[in-house]
Amino acid sequence: MPKNKEKKYYEISTFPNVLEPDYRTDIENFPLKNKWSSTFFKNNNPIVIEMGCGKGEYTVGLAKNNHNINYVGIDIKGDRIWHGAKKSLDLNLNNTGFLRIQAEKINQYFGNNEVSEI
């Protein structure tokens, strides 16, 4: 694995705006399910998800222009998520989060009616 990729994997594990549940996480009882607004974002703004966010350009761009909406970028590739997560931190965007999961498991991470738009 290239060193730069290893560095990114380490860095995103320290980013407060990135969640990386692993095989040890009890996804049936994921702690943020039905609590994204109160616990992660700490507001009641609508949540919009970008599936397959890649480097997060769209997630970050929307968050910059819509401070009253919370955005969660979802992708399985950590080195891609790193770009959007880092930019969000650099821009002090408190309305972004990134979730490193397989997209088909999304229902295990968000409750019914918790997400406004995908």
Secondary structure by P-SEA (a helix, b strand, c coil): ccaaaaaaaaaaaacccbbbbccccccccccccccccccccccccbbbbbcccccaaaaaaaaaacccbbbbbbbcccccaaaaaaaaaaaccccbbbbbcccccccccccccccccc
